[in-house]
Amino acid sequence: MQRSLCRFLADEIGATSIEYATIGAFVSILIYSATKVIGTKLSSAYLMPVVGNLT
């Protein structure tokens, strides 16, 4: 029982998975935020002049 507990505490696979999940979540939030800002600017720059010419 003690050997199993020591092996479990020394195992780092779970910690590595959590680290990668945290990095993945951070990158996802970063990409979402960047596309939100860039999308708004592109919409203002390209879409609004076209809409203005159609009306």
C-alpha distance matrix in Angstrom:
0.0 3.8 5.4 5.2 6.3 8.7 10.0 10.6 12.5 14.4 15.5 19.1 20.3 20.3 22.2 24.7 25.4 26.1 28.4 30.3 30.6 32.0 34.4 35.5 36.2 38.2 40.2 41.0 42.3 44.3 45.9 46.7 48.4 50.3 51.6 52.6 54.7 56.2 56.9 58.9 60.9 61.6 62.7 65.1 66.5 67.0 66.9 69.0 72.1 72.0 71.8 74.6 76.8 76.2 77.6
3.8 0.0 3.8 5.4 5.1 6.2 8.6 9.8 10.6 12.3 14.3 17.8 19.7 19.8 21.1 23.7 24.8 25.4 27.3 29.5 30.2 31.2 33.5 34.9 35.7 37.4 39.4 40.5 41.7 43.5 45.3 46.2 47.7 49.6 51.1 52.1 54.0 55.5 56.5 58.4 60.2 61.1 62.4 64.6 65.9 66.6 66.7 68.7 71.7 71.8 71.7 74.5 76.7 76.3 77.6
5.4 3.8 0.0 3.8 5.4 5.1 6.1 8.5 9.9 10.5 12.2 16.0 17.7 18.5 19.9 22.0 23.3 24.4 26.1 28.0 29.0 30.3 32.3 33.7 34.8 36.5 38.2 39.4 40.9 42.5 44.1 45.3 46.9 48.6 50.1 51.3 53.2 54.5 55.5 57.6 59.3 60.0 61.4 63.7 64.8 65.5 65.6 67.8 70.7 70.8 70.8 73.6 75.7 75.3 76.8
5.2 5.4 3.8 0.0 3.8 5.5 5.1 6.1 8.6 9.9 10.5 14.3 15.4 15.8 17.7 19.9 20.8 21.8 23.9 25.7 26.3 27.9 30.0 31.1 32.1 34.1 35.8 36.7 38.3 40.1 41.6 42.6 44.3 46.1 47.4 48.6 50.6 51.9 52.8 54.9 56.7 57.4 58.6 61.0 62.2 62.8 62.8 65.0 67.9 67.9 67.9 70.7 72.8 72.3 73.7
6.3 5.1 5.4 3.8 0.0 3.8 5.4 5.0 6.2 8.6 10.0 13.3 15.0 14.8 16.2 18.9 19.9 20.4 22.4 24.6 25.1 26.2 28.5 29.9 30.7 32.4 34.5 35.5 36.7 38.5 40.3 41.2 42.7 44.6 46.1 47.1 49.0 50.5 51.4 53.4 55.2 56.1 57.3 59.6 60.9 61.6 61.6 63.7 66.7 66.8 66.7 69.4 71.6 71.2 72.5
8.7 6.2 5.1 5.5 3.8 0.0 3.8 5.4 5.2 6.1 8.6 12.0 14.3 14.9 15.6 18.0 19.7 20.3 21.8 24.1 25.1 26.1 28.0 29.7 30.7 32.1 34.1 35.5 36.7 38.2 40.1 41.3 42.6 44.3 46.0 47.2 48.9 50.3 51.5 53.4 55.1 56.0 57.4 59.6 60.7 61.5 61.8 63.9 66.7 66.9 67.0 69.7 71.8 71.6 73.0
10.0 8.6 6.1 5.1 5.4 3.8 0.0 3.8 5.5 5.1 6.1 9.9 11.6 12.7 14.1 15.9 17.4 18.7 20.2 22.0 23.2 24.6 26.3 27.7 29.1 30.7 32.3 33.6 35.2 36.7 38.2 39.6 41.2 42.7 44.2 45.6 47.4 48.6 49.7 51.8 53.4 54.1 55.6 57.9 58.9 59.6 59.8 62.1 64.9 64.9 65.1 67.9 69.9 69.6 71.2
10.6 9.8 8.5 6.1 5.0 5.4 3.8 0.0 3.8 5.5 5.3 8.6 10.0 10.1 11.7 14.1 15.1 15.9 17.9 19.8 20.6 21.9 24.0 25.3 26.3 28.1 29.9 31.0 32.4 34.1 35.7 36.8 38.4 40.2 41.6 42.8 44.7 46.0 47.0 49.1 50.8 51.6 52.9 55.2 56.4 57.0 57.1 59.3 62.2 62.3 62.3 65.1 67.2 66.8 68.3
12.5 10.6 9.9 8.6 6.2 5.2 5.5 3.8 0.0 3.8 5.6 8.0 10.6 10.4 10.7 13.5 15.2 15.4 16.8 19.4 20.3 21.0 23.1 24.9 25.7 27.1 29.1 30.5 31.6 33.2 35.1 36.3 37.5 39.3 41.0 42.1 43.8 45.3 46.5 48.4 50.0 51.0 52.4 54.5 55.7 56.6 56.8 58.8 61.7 62.0 62.1 64.6 66.9 66.7 68.1
14.4 12.3 10.5 9.9 8.6 6.1 5.1 5.5 3.8 0.0 3.8 6.3 9.4 10.5 10.5 12.5 14.8 15.6 16.4 18.7 20.2 21.0 22.6 24.5 25.9 27.0 28.7 30.4 31.7 32.9 34.7 36.3 37.6 39.0 40.8 42.2 43.7 44.9 46.3 48.4 49.8 50.6 52.3 54.4 55.3 56.2 56.7 58.8 61.5 61.8 62.1 64.7 66.8 66.7 68.3
15.5 14.3 12.2 10.5 10.0 8.6 6.1 5.3 5.6 3.8 0.0 3.8 5.8 7.4 8.3 9.8 11.7 13.1 14.2 16.0 17.5 18.8 20.3 21.8 23.4 24.8 26.3 27.7 29.4 30.7 32.2 33.8 35.3 36.7 38.3 39.8 41.5 42.6 43.8 46.0 47.5 48.1 49.7 52.0 52.9 53.6 54.0 56.3 59.0 59.1 59.4 62.1 64.1 63.9 65.5
19.1 17.8 16.0 14.3 13.3 12.0 9.9 8.6 8.0 6.3 3.8 0.0 3.8 5.5 5.2 6.3 8.7 10.1 10.7 12.5 14.4 15.5 16.7 18.4 20.1 21.3 22.7 24.4 26.0 27.2 28.7 30.4 31.9 33.1 34.8 36.4 38.0 39.0 40.3 42.6 43.9 44.6 46.3 48.5 49.4 50.1 50.6 52.9 55.5 55.7 56.1 58.7 60.7 60.7 62.3
20.3 19.7 17.7 15.4 15.0 14.3 11.6 10.0 10.6 9.4 5.8 3.8 0.0 3.8 5.5 5.2 6.3 8.8 10.0 10.8 12.4 14.4 15.5 16.5 18.5 20.2 21.2 22.5 24.6 25.9 27.0 28.6 30.5 31.7 33.0 34.7 36.6 37.4 38.5 40.9 42.4 42.8 44.4 46.9 47.7 48.2 48.5 51.0 53.6 53.6 54.0 56.7 58.6 58.4 60.1
20.3 19.8 18.5 15.8 14.8 14.9 12.7 10.1 10.4 10.5 7.4 5.5 3.8 0.0 3.8 5.4 5.1 6.3 8.7 10.0 10.6 12.4 14.4 15.3 16.5 18.5 20.1 21.0 22.7 24.4 25.8 26.9 28.7 30.3 31.6 33.0 35.0 36.1 37.1 39.3 41.0 41.6 43.0 45.4 46.5 47.0 47.2 49.4 52.3 52.3 52.4 55.2 57.2 56.9 58.5
22.2 21.1 19.9 17.7 16.2 15.6 14.1 11.7 10.7 10.5 8.3 5.2 5.5 3.8 0.0 3.8 5.4 5.2 6.2 8.7 9.9 10.6 12.4 14.2 15.3 16.6 18.5 19.9 21.3 22.7 24.4 25.8 27.2 28.7 30.4 31.7 33.4 34.7 35.9 37.9 39.5 40.3 41.9 44.0 45.1 45.9 46.2 48.4 51.2 51.4 51.7 54.2 56.4 56.3 57.8
24.7 23.7 22.0 19.9 18.9 18.0 15.9 14.1 13.5 12.5 9.8 6.3 5.2 5.4 3.8 0.0 3.8 5.4 5.0 6.2 8.6 9.9 10.6 12.2 14.2 15.4 16.5 18.3 20.1 21.1 22.5 24.3 25.9 27.0 28.6 30.3 31.9 32.8 34.1 36.4 37.8 38.4 40.1 42.4 43.2 43.9 44.4 46.7 49.3 49.5 50.0 52.6 54.5 54.5 56.2
25.4 24.8 23.3 20.8 19.9 19.7 17.4 15.1 15.2 14.8 11.7 8.7 6.3 5.1 5.4 3.8 0.0 3.8 5.4 5.2 6.1 8.6 9.9 10.4 12.2 14.3 15.3 16.3 18.4 19.9 21.0 22.4 24.3 25.7 26.9 28.5 30.5 31.4 32.3 34.7 36.3 36.8 38.3 40.7 41.7 42.2 42.4 44.8 47.5 47.5 47.8 50.5 52.5 52.3 53.9
26.1 25.4 24.4 21.8 20.4 20.3 18.7 15.9 15.4 15.6 13.1 10.1 8.8 6.3 5.2 5.4 3.8 0.0 3.8 5.5 5.0 6.1 8.6 9.7 10.4 12.3 14.2 15.1 16.5 18.3 19.9 21.0 22.5 24.3 25.8 26.9 28.8 30.2 31.2 33.2 34.9 35.7 37.1 39.3 40.5 41.3 41.4 43.5 46.4 46.6 46.7 49.3 51.5 51.4 52.8
28.4 27.3 26.1 23.9 22.4 21.8 20.2 17.9 16.8 16.4 14.2 10.7 10.0 8.7 6.2 5.0 5.4 3.8 0.0 3.8 5.4 5.1 6.2 8.6 9.9 10.7 12.4 14.2 15.5 16.6 18.4 20.0 21.3 22.6 24.5 25.9 27.4 28.6 30.0 32.0 33.4 34.3 36.0 38.0 39.0 39.9 40.4 42.5 45.2 45.6 45.9 48.4 50.5 50.6 52.2
30.3 29.5 28.0 25.7 24.6 24.1 22.0 19.8 19.4 18.7 16.0 12.5 10.8 10.0 8.7 6.2 5.2 5.5 3.8 0.0 3.8 5.4 5.1 6.0 8.6 9.8 10.5 12.1 14.2 15.2 16.3 18.2 19.9 20.9 22.4 24.2 25.9 26.7 27.9 30.3 31.7 32.2 33.9 36.2 37.0 37.6 38.1 40.5 43.1 43.3 43.7 46.3 48.3 48.3 50.0
30.6 30.2 29.0 26.3 25.1 25.1 23.2 20.6 20.3 20.2 17.5 14.4 12.4 10.6 9.9 8.6 6.1 5.0 5.4 3.8 0.0 3.8 5.5 5.0 6.1 8.6 9.9 10.4 12.3 14.2 15.3 16.4 18.3 19.9 21.1 22.4 24.5 25.6 26.5 28.7 30.5 31.1 32.4 34.8 35.9 36.5 36.6 38.9 41.7 41.8 42.0 44.6 46.7 46.5 48.1
32.0 31.2 30.3 27.9 26.2 26.1 24.6 21.9 21.0 21.0 18.8 15.5 14.4 12.4 10.6 9.9 8.6 6.1 5.1 5.4 3.8 0.0 3.8 5.4 5.1 6.2 8.6 9.9 10.7 12.3 14.3 15.4 16.6 18.4 20.1 21.2 22.9 24.3 25.5 27.4 29.0 30.1 31.5 33.5 34.7 35.7 36.0 37.9 40.8 41.2 41.3 43.8 46.1 46.1 47.5
34.4 33.5 32.3 30.0 28.5 28.0 26.3 24.0 23.1 22.6 20.3 16.7 15.5 14.4 12.4 10.6 9.9 8.6 6.2 5.1 5.5 3.8 0.0 3.8 5.5 5.1 6.2 8.6 10.0 10.5 12.3 14.2 15.4 16.5 18.4 20.0 21.3 22.4 23.9 26.0 27.3 28.1 29.9 31.9 32.8 33.7 34.3 36.4 39.1 39.6 40.0 42.4 44.5 44.7 46.3
35.5 34.9 33.7 31.1 29.9 29.7 27.7 25.3 24.9 24.5 21.8 18.4 16.5 15.3 14.2 12.2 10.4 9.7 8.6 6.0 5.0 5.4 3.8 0.0 3.8 5.4 5.1 6.1 8.7 9.8 10.5 12.2 14.2 15.3 16.5 18.2 20.2 21.0 22.0 24.4 25.9 26.4 27.9 30.3 31.2 31.8 32.2 34.5 37.2 37.3 37.7 40.3 42.3 42.3 44.0
36.2 35.7 34.8 32.1 30.7 30.7 29.1 26.3 25.7 25.9 23.4 20.1 18.5 16.5 15.3 14.2 12.2 10.4 9.9 8.6 6.1 5.1 5.5 3.8 0.0 3.8 5.5 5.1 6.2 8.6 10.0 10.5 12.3 14.2 15.5 16.5 18.6 20.0 20.8 22.8 24.6 25.5 26.7 28.9 30.3 31.0 31.1 33.1 36.0 36.3 36.4 38.9 41.2 41.1 42.5
38.2 37.4 36.5 34.1 32.4 32.1 30.7 28.1 27.1 27.0 24.8 21.3 20.2 18.5 16.6 15.4 14.3 12.3 10.7 9.8 8.6 6.2 5.1 5.4 3.8 0.0 3.8 5.4 5.2 6.2 8.7 9.9 10.6 12.3 14.4 15.4 16.8 18.3 19.7 21.5 22.9 24.1 25.7 27.5 28.7 29.9 30.3 32.1 34.9 35.6 35.8 38.1 40.4 40.6 42.0
40.2 39.4 38.2 35.8 34.5 34.1 32.3 29.9 29.1 28.7 26.3 22.7 21.2 20.1 18.5 16.5 15.3 14.2 12.4 10.5 9.9 8.6 6.2 5.1 5.5 3.8 0.0 3.8 5.5 5.0 6.1 8.5 9.9 10.5 12.2 14.1 15.5 16.3 17.8 20.1 21.2 22.0 23.8 25.9 26.7 27.6 28.2 30.4 32.9 33.4 33.9 36.3 38.4 38.7 40.3
41.0 40.5 39.4 36.7 35.5 35.5 33.6 31.0 30.5 30.4 27.7 24.4 22.5 21.0 19.9 18.3 16.3 15.1 14.2 12.1 10.4 9.9 8.6 6.1 5.1 5.4 3.8 0.0 3.8 5.4 5.2 6.1 8.6 9.9 10.7 12.2 14.4 15.3 16.1 18.4 20.2 20.7 22.0 24.4 25.5 26.1 26.3 28.5 31.3 31.5 31.8 34.3 36.4 36.4 38.0
42.3 41.7 40.9 38.3 36.7 36.7 35.2 32.4 31.6 31.7 29.4 26.0 24.6 22.7 21.3 20.1 18.4 16.5 15.5 14.2 12.3 10.7 10.0 8.7 6.2 5.2 5.5 3.8 0.0 3.8 5.5 5.1 6.1 8.5 10.0 10.5 12.4 14.2 15.1 16.8 18.6 19.8 21.0 22.9 24.4 25.5 25.6 27.3 30.3 30.9 30.8 33.2 35.6 35.7 36.9
44.3 43.5 42.5 40.1 38.5 38.2 36.7 34.1 33.2 32.9 30.7 27.2 25.9 24.4 22.7 21.1 19.9 18.3 16.6 15.2 14.2 12.3 10.5 9.8 8.6 6.2 5.0 5.4 3.8 0.0 3.8 5.5 5.2 6.1 8.6 9.9 10.8 12.2 13.9 15.7 16.9 18.1 19.8 21.6 22.6 23.9 24.5 26.3 29.0 29.8 30.2 32.3 34.6 35.1 36.5
45.9 45.3 44.1 41.6 40.3 40.1 38.2 35.7 35.1 34.7 32.2 28.7 27.0 25.8 24.4 22.5 21.0 19.9 18.4 16.3 15.3 14.3 12.3 10.5 10.0 8.7 6.1 5.2 5.5 3.8 0.0 3.8 5.5 5.1 6.1 8.5 10.1 10.4 11.7 14.2 15.4 15.9 17.7 19.9 20.7 21.5 22.1 24.3 26.8 27.3 27.8 30.2 32.2 32.6 34.2
46.7 46.2 45.3 42.6 41.2 41.3 39.6 36.8 36.3 36.3 33.8 30.4 28.6 26.9 25.8 24.3 22.4 21.0 20.0 18.2 16.4 15.4 14.2 12.2 10.5 9.9 8.5 6.1 5.1 5.5 3.8 0.0 3.8 5.5 5.3 6.1 8.8 10.0 10.3 12.4 14.5 15.2 16.2 18.5 19.9 20.6 20.6 22.6 25.5 25.9 26.0 28.4 30.7 30.8 32.2
48.4 47.7 46.9 44.3 42.7 42.6 41.2 38.4 37.5 37.6 35.3 31.9 30.5 28.7 27.2 25.9 24.3 22.5 21.3 19.9 18.3 16.6 15.4 14.2 12.3 10.6 9.9 8.6 6.1 5.2 5.5 3.8 0.0 3.8 5.5 5.1 6.4 8.6 9.8 11.0 12.7 14.3 15.5 17.1 18.6 20.0 20.3 21.7 24.6 25.6 25.6 27.6 30.1 30.6 31.7
50.3 49.6 48.6 46.1 44.6 44.3 42.7 40.2 39.3 39.0 36.7 33.1 31.7 30.3 28.7 27.0 25.7 24.3 22.6 20.9 19.9 18.4 16.5 15.3 14.2 12.3 10.5 9.9 8.5 6.1 5.1 5.5 3.8 0.0 3.8 5.4 5.3 6.0 8.3 10.1 10.8 12.0 14.0 15.6 16.5 17.9 18.7 20.4 22.9 23.9 24.5 26.4 28.7 29.4 30.9
51.6 51.1 50.1 47.4 46.1 46.0 44.2 41.6 41.0 40.8 38.3 34.8 33.0 31.6 30.4 28.6 26.9 25.8 24.5 22.4 21.1 20.1 18.4 16.5 15.5 14.4 12.2 10.7 10.0 8.6 6.1 5.3 5.5 3.8 0.0 3.8 5.5 5.0 5.6 8.3 9.7 10.0 11.6 13.9 14.9 15.6 16.0 18.1 20.7 21.3 21.8 24.1 26.1 26.6 28.2
52.6 52.1 51.3 48.6 47.1 47.2 45.6 42.8 42.1 42.2 39.8 36.4 34.7 33.0 31.7 30.3 28.5 26.9 25.9 24.2 22.4 21.2 20.0 18.2 16.5 15.4 14.1 12.2 10.5 9.9 8.5 6.1 5.1 5.4 3.8 0.0 3.8 5.6 5.2 6.3 8.8 10.0 10.6 12.5 14.4 15.5 15.3 16.8 19.9 20.6 20.5 22.7 25.2 25.5 26.7
54.7 54.0 53.2 50.6 49.0 48.9 47.4 44.7 43.8 43.7 41.5 38.0 36.6 35.0 33.4 31.9 30.5 28.8 27.4 25.9 24.5 22.9 21.3 20.2 18.6 16.8 15.5 14.4 12.4 10.8 10.1 8.8 6.4 5.3 5.5 3.8 0.0 3.8 5.5 5.4 6.4 8.8 10.1 11.0 12.5 14.4 15.0 16.0 18.7 20.1 20.3 22.0 24.5 25.4 26.5
56.2 55.5 54.5 51.9 50.5 50.3 48.6 46.0 45.3 44.9 42.6 39.0 37.4 36.1 34.7 32.8 31.4 30.2 28.6 26.7 25.6 24.3 22.4 21.0 20.0 18.3 16.3 15.3 14.2 12.2 10.4 10.0 8.6 6.0 5.0 5.6 3.8 0.0 3.8 5.5 5.1 6.1 8.5 9.9 10.4 11.9 13.1 14.7 17.0 18.2 19.0 20.7 22.8 23.9 25.4
56.9 56.5 55.5 52.8 51.4 51.5 49.7 47.0 46.5 46.3 43.8 40.3 38.5 37.1 35.9 34.1 32.3 31.2 30.0 27.9 26.5 25.5 23.9 22.0 20.8 19.7 17.8 16.1 15.1 13.9 11.7 10.3 9.8 8.3 5.6 5.2 5.5 3.8 0.0 3.8 5.5 5.1 6.0 8.6 9.8 10.4 10.6 12.6 15.3 15.9 16.3 18.5 20.6 21.2 22.7
58.9 58.4 57.6 54.9 53.4 53.4 51.8 49.1 48.4 48.4 46.0 42.6 40.9 39.3 37.9 36.4 34.7 33.2 32.0 30.3 28.7 27.4 26.0 24.4 22.8 21.5 20.1 18.4 16.8 15.7 14.2 12.4 11.0 10.1 8.3 6.3 5.4 5.5 3.8 0.0 3.8 5.5 5.1 6.3 8.7 10.2 10.0 10.8 13.8 15.1 15.0 16.7 19.4 20.1 21.1
60.9 60.2 59.3 56.7 55.2 55.1 53.4 50.8 50.0 49.8 47.5 43.9 42.4 41.0 39.5 37.8 36.3 34.9 33.4 31.7 30.5 29.0 27.3 25.9 24.6 22.9 21.2 20.2 18.6 16.9 15.4 14.5 12.7 10.8 9.7 8.8 6.4 5.1 5.5 3.8 0.0 3.8 5.4 5.2 6.1 8.6 9.8 10.5 12.7 14.5 15.2 16.4 18.7 20.1 21.4
61.6 61.1 60.0 57.4 56.1 56.0 54.1 51.6 51.0 50.6 48.1 44.6 42.8 41.6 40.3 38.4 36.8 35.7 34.3 32.2 31.1 30.1 28.1 26.4 25.5 24.1 22.0 20.7 19.8 18.1 15.9 15.2 14.3 12.0 10.0 10.0 8.8 6.1 5.1 5.5 3.8 0.0 3.8 5.4 5.0 5.9 7.4 9.3 11.1 12.2 13.5 15.2 17.0 18.2 20.0
62.7 62.4 61.4 58.6 57.3 57.4 55.6 52.9 52.4 52.3 49.7 46.3 44.4 43.0 41.9 40.1 38.3 37.1 36.0 33.9 32.4 31.5 29.9 27.9 26.7 25.7 23.8 22.0 21.0 19.8 17.7 16.2 15.5 14.0 11.6 10.6 10.1 8.5 6.0 5.1 5.4 3.8 0.0 3.8 5.5 5.5 4.9 6.6 9.4 10.2 10.6 12.6 14.7 15.5 17.0
65.1 64.6 63.7 61.0 59.6 59.6 57.9 55.2 54.5 54.4 52.0 48.5 46.9 45.4 44.0 42.4 40.7 39.3 38.0 36.2 34.8 33.5 31.9 30.3 28.9 27.5 25.9 24.4 22.9 21.6 19.9 18.5 17.1 15.6 13.9 12.5 11.0 9.9 8.6 6.3 5.2 5.4 3.8 0.0 3.8 5.9 6.0 5.5 7.9 10.1 10.4 11.2 13.8 15.3 16.3
66.5 65.9 64.8 62.2 60.9 60.7 58.9 56.4 55.7 55.3 52.9 49.4 47.7 46.5 45.1 43.2 41.7 40.5 39.0 37.0 35.9 34.7 32.8 31.2 30.3 28.7 26.7 25.5 24.4 22.6 20.7 19.9 18.6 16.5 14.9 14.4 12.5 10.4 9.8 8.7 6.1 5.0 5.5 3.8 0.0 3.8 6.3 6.6 7.2 9.5 11.2 11.7 13.5 15.5 17.1
67.0 66.6 65.5 62.8 61.6 61.5 59.6 57.0 56.6 56.2 53.6 50.1 48.2 47.0 45.9 43.9 42.2 41.3 39.9 37.6 36.5 35.7 33.7 31.8 31.0 29.9 27.6 26.1 25.5 23.9 21.5 20.6 20.0 17.9 15.6 15.5 14.4 11.9 10.4 10.2 8.6 5.9 5.5 5.9 3.8 0.0 3.8 5.9 6.0 6.8 9.1 10.5 11.5 13.1 15.4
66.9 66.7 65.6 62.8 61.6 61.8 59.8 57.1 56.8 56.7 54.0 50.6 48.5 47.2 46.2 44.4 42.4 41.4 40.4 38.1 36.6 36.0 34.3 32.2 31.1 30.3 28.2 26.3 25.6 24.5 22.1 20.6 20.3 18.7 16.0 15.3 15.0 13.1 10.6 10.0 9.8 7.4 4.9 6.0 6.3 3.8 0.0 3.8 5.7 5.3 6.3 8.6 10.1 10.8 12.8
69.0 68.7 67.8 65.0 63.7 63.9 62.1 59.3 58.8 58.8 56.3 52.9 51.0 49.4 48.4 46.7 44.8 43.5 42.5 40.5 38.9 37.9 36.4 34.5 33.1 32.1 30.4 28.5 27.3 26.3 24.3 22.6 21.7 20.4 18.1 16.8 16.0 14.7 12.6 10.8 10.5 9.3 6.6 5.5 6.6 5.9 3.8 0.0 3.8 5.4 5.0 6.0 8.6 9.9 11.0
72.1 71.7 70.7 67.9 66.7 66.7 64.9 62.2 61.7 61.5 59.0 55.5 53.6 52.3 51.2 49.3 47.5 46.4 45.2 43.1 41.7 40.8 39.1 37.2 36.0 34.9 32.9 31.3 30.3 29.0 26.8 25.5 24.6 22.9 20.7 19.9 18.7 17.0 15.3 13.8 12.7 11.1 9.4 7.9 7.2 6.0 5.7 3.8 0.0 3.8 5.5 5.0 6.3 8.8 10.3
72.0 71.8 70.8 67.9 66.8 66.9 64.9 62.3 62.0 61.8 59.1 55.7 53.6 52.3 51.4 49.5 47.5 46.6 45.6 43.3 41.8 41.2 39.6 37.3 36.3 35.6 33.4 31.5 30.9 29.8 27.3 25.9 25.6 23.9 21.3 20.6 20.1 18.2 15.9 15.1 14.5 12.2 10.2 10.1 9.5 6.8 5.3 5.4 3.8 0.0 3.8 5.4 5.2 6.3 9.0
71.8 71.7 70.8 67.9 66.7 67.0 65.1 62.3 62.1 62.1 59.4 56.1 54.0 52.4 51.7 50.0 47.8 46.7 45.9 43.7 42.0 41.3 40.0 37.7 36.4 35.8 33.9 31.8 30.8 30.2 27.8 26.0 25.6 24.5 21.8 20.5 20.3 19.0 16.3 15.0 15.2 13.5 10.6 10.4 11.2 9.1 6.3 5.0 5.5 3.8 0.0 3.8 5.4 5.1 6.6
74.6 74.5 73.6 70.7 69.4 69.7 67.9 65.1 64.6 64.7 62.1 58.7 56.7 55.2 54.2 52.6 50.5 49.3 48.4 46.3 44.6 43.8 42.4 40.3 38.9 38.1 36.3 34.3 33.2 32.3 30.2 28.4 27.6 26.4 24.1 22.7 22.0 20.7 18.5 16.7 16.4 15.2 12.6 11.2 11.7 10.5 8.6 6.0 5.0 5.4 3.8 0.0 3.8 5.5 5.7
76.8 76.7 75.7 72.8 71.6 71.8 69.9 67.2 66.9 66.8 64.1 60.7 58.6 57.2 56.4 54.5 52.5 51.5 50.5 48.3 46.7 46.1 44.5 42.3 41.2 40.4 38.4 36.4 35.6 34.6 32.2 30.7 30.1 28.7 26.1 25.2 24.5 22.8 20.6 19.4 18.7 17.0 14.7 13.8 13.5 11.5 10.1 8.6 6.3 5.2 5.4 3.8 0.0 3.8 5.6
76.2 76.3 75.3 72.3 71.2 71.6 69.6 66.8 66.7 66.7 63.9 60.7 58.4 56.9 56.3 54.5 52.3 51.4 50.6 48.3 46.5 46.1 44.7 42.3 41.1 40.6 38.7 36.4 35.7 35.1 32.6 30.8 30.6 29.4 26.6 25.5 25.4 23.9 21.2 20.1 20.1 18.2 15.5 15.3 15.5 13.1 10.8 9.9 8.8 6.3 5.1 5.5 3.8 0.0 3.8
77.6 77.6 76.8 73.7 72.5 73.0 71.2 68.3 68.1 68.3 65.5 62.3 60.1 58.5 57.8 56.2 53.9 52.8 52.2 50.0 48.1 47.5 46.3 44.0 42.5 42.0 40.3 38.0 36.9 36.5 34.2 32.2 31.7 30.9 28.2 26.7 26.5 25.4 22.7 21.1 21.4 20.0 17.0 16.3 17.1 15.4 12.8 11.0 10.3 9.0 6.6 5.7 5.6 3.8 0.0
